[in-house]
Amino acid sequence: MNKEQSFQENNQSEQEIPVNHTETEAVEREVPAPEATEGSTTADMGSDEMVSKAELERVQAQLDEQTQRVLRAQADFDNFRRRTQKEKENLAKYASEQLITELIPVVDNFGRAMATKPESPELESFNKGIDMIFRQLDEVLKGAGLTQMDAVGQPFNPELHQAVMQVESDEHEEGIVVEELQKGYVLKDKVLRPAMVKVSS
């Protein structure tokens, strides 16, 4: 190889160098491409936020529904507990109701017998014994909560009285009980038997 050929080769090498600069510039111009990726990431983040918000609303709706179910169940339980307690109290309060109801006709007959008992010296001790038994029975029934109605002279009350007839009366206003034909009884605050009465017209 002579000097002239060597010089030409070196000259060609020097002329090829600008090509590399051009490629570098092209690469540098391609660098802004990641900006598109960043914009895509932002869009994805916005989509994720929308999905998360929708999911949150769905979960909140489910929570509200479950809360309402719990509140309804609690209300039902409270009502059941109050109803059960009331039934328990009534059971204890009126436990003797059936027995006392069956005893009322016996008391009626006892009272009629007392009203028609013969008065004689020979029966005085016997009558005193009967009086003591009747008073004892009356005290037992009162202790259980049974009371007799005092109907005569009271305004007629259909919840307490059973009117069997109306009579004219100069002594009473209209609608007043003037006579009691059969006594009425109340067990605590419950009417066991209304009084059978005559009412002024």
C-alpha positions in Angstrom: 0.0 0.0 0.0 1.5 3.4 -1.0 1.0 6.7 0.7 -1.7 7.8 -1.7 -3.9 4.9 -1.0 -3.5 5.3 2.7 -4.5 9.0 2.4 -7.6 8.1 0.5 -8.7 5.5 3.1 -8.2 8.0 5.9 -10.1 10.6 4.0 -13.0 8.2 3.5 -13.0 7.3 7.2 -13.2 11.0 8.1 -16.1 11.5 5.7 -18.2 8.6 7.3 -18.1 10.2 10.8 -21.0 12.7 10.1 -23.3 9.7 9.5 -22.9 8.7 13.1 -23.9 12.2 14.2 -27.0 12.0 12.1 -28.0 8.7 13.7 -27.4 10.2 17.2 -29.6 13.1 16.4 -32.3 10.8 15.2 -32.1 8.8 18.4 -32.2 12.1 20.4 -35.3 13.1 18.6 -37.0 9.9 19.5 -36.4 10.4 23.3 -39.7 12.3 23.9 -41.6 9.1 23.3 -41.9 8.3 27.1 -44.2 11.3 27.4 -46.9 9.3 25.7 -46.4 6.5 28.2 -46.7 9.0 31.1 -50.0 10.3 29.7 -51.2 6.7 29.3 -50.3 6.0 32.9 -52.3 9.0 34.1 -55.3 7.8 32.1 -55.0 4.4 33.7 -54.8 5.9 37.2 -58.0 7.9 36.4 -59.7 4.7 35.3 -58.6 3.0 38.5 -59.9 5.8 40.6 -63.3 5.5 38.9 -63.4 1.8 39.4 -62.4 2.3 43.1 -65.2 4.9 43.6 -67.8 2.6 42.0 -66.6 -0.3 44.2 -66.8 1.9 47.3 -70.3 2.9 46.5 -71.3 -0.7 46.0 -69.7 -1.8 49.3 -71.4 1.2 51.1 -74.8 0.2 49.7 -74.3 -3.4 50.9 -73.3 -2.0 54.3 -76.4 0.2 54.5 -78.6 -2.8 53.6 -77.0 -5.0 56.3 -77.3 -2.2 58.8 -81.1 -1.9 58.1 -81.5 -5.7 58.4 -79.7 -5.6 61.8 -81.9 -2.7 63.0 -85.1 -4.5 61.9 -84.0 -7.7 63.6 -83.2 -5.7 66.8 -86.6 -4.0 66.7 -88.4 -7.4 66.2 -86.5 -8.9 69.1 -87.3 -5.9 71.3 -91.0 -6.2 70.5 -90.9 -10.0 71.1 -89.2 -9.4 74.5 -91.8 -6.8 75.5 -94.6 -9.0 74.4 -93.2 -12.0 76.3 -92.7 -9.9 79.4 -96.2 -8.6 79.2 -97.6 -12.1 78.8 -95.5 -13.3 81.8 -96.8 -10.4 84.0 -100.4 -11.1 83.0 -99.9 -14.8 83.7 -98.7 -14.1 87.2 -101.3 -11.4 87.7 -104.3 -13.5 86.7 -103.0 -16.9 87.6 -106.0 -17.4 89.9 -108.6 -16.0 87.5 -110.1 -19.3 86.5 -110.5 -20.6 90.1 -111.9 -17.3 91.3 -114.3 -17.2 88.4 -115.6 -20.6 89.4 -115.9 -19.5 93.0 -118.1 -16.4 92.3 -121.3 -18.5 92.0 -120.5 -20.2 95.2 -120.1 -16.8 96.9 -123.4 -15.7 95.4 -125.2 -18.7 96.9 -123.4 -18.3 100.2 -124.6 -14.7 100.3 -128.2 -15.7 99.5 -128.1 -18.3 102.3 -126.8 -15.7 104.7 -129.6 -13.4 103.8 -132.3 -16.0 104.4 -130.9 -17.7 107.5 -133.3 -18.2 110.3 -132.9 -16.1 113.4 -133.5 -18.1 116.5 -131.7 -18.5 119.9 -131.1 -22.2 119.2 -129.2 -21.3 115.9 -127.3 -18.3 117.2 -124.0 -20.2 117.6 -124.5 -21.9 114.2 -125.2 -18.6 112.5 -122.1 -17.0 114.1 -120.0 -19.8 112.7 -121.5 -19.3 109.2 -120.8 -15.6 109.4 -117.1 -16.2 110.3 -116.7 -18.7 107.4 -118.2 -16.2 105.0 -116.0 -13.3 106.2 -113.0 -15.6 106.0 -113.8 -16.5 102.4 -114.4 -12.9 101.5 -111.0 -11.9 103.0 -109.2 -14.6 101.0 -110.8 -13.4 97.7 -110.0 -9.8 98.5 -106.4 -10.8 99.2 -106.3 -12.4 95.7 -107.5 -9.1 94.2 -111.2 -9.7 93.8 -113.5 -6.8 94.6 -117.3 -6.3 94.4 -118.7 -3.5 92.3 -120.7 -0.8 94.0 -123.1 -0.1 91.2 -126.2 1.5 92.8 -126.3 5.2 92.3 -123.5 5.1 89.6 -124.0 6.2 86.0 -124.6 3.2 83.7 -121.3 2.0 82.2 -121.6 -0.8 79.6 -118.1 -2.0 80.4 -119.1 -2.6 84.1 -122.9 -3.0 84.0 -125.4 -5.3 82.2 -128.8 -3.5 82.0 -131.6 -5.9 82.1 -134.4 -3.3 82.3 -135.2 0.4 82.5 -137.4 1.9 85.1 -138.8 5.4 85.7 -137.4 7.1 88.7 -138.2 10.4 90.3 -135.1 10.2 92.5 -132.5 9.6 89.8 -131.5 11.2 86.5 -131.7 9.2 83.4 -129.0 6.5 83.0 -128.4 5.9 86.7 -128.2 2.4 88.2 -131.2 2.2 90.6 -131.0 -1.4 91.6 -128.5 -4.2 91.5 -129.9 -7.7 90.7 -126.6 -9.5 90.6 -123.3 -8.3 92.0 -120.4 -7.6 89.6 -116.8 -8.5 90.3 -113.4 -7.1 89.2 -110.2 -9.0 89.6 -107.5 -6.3 90.0 -108.2 -4.3 86.9 -110.1 -6.9 84.9 -113.9 -7.3 84.9 -114.7 -10.9 85.6 -118.5 -10.4 85.7 -120.5 -7.2 85.0 -123.2 -6.3 87.5 -126.7 -7.0 86.4 -128.7 -3.8 87.0 -131.8 -1.8 86.5 -131.3 1.7 85.0 -133.4 4.8 85.3 -135.1 6.1 82.1 
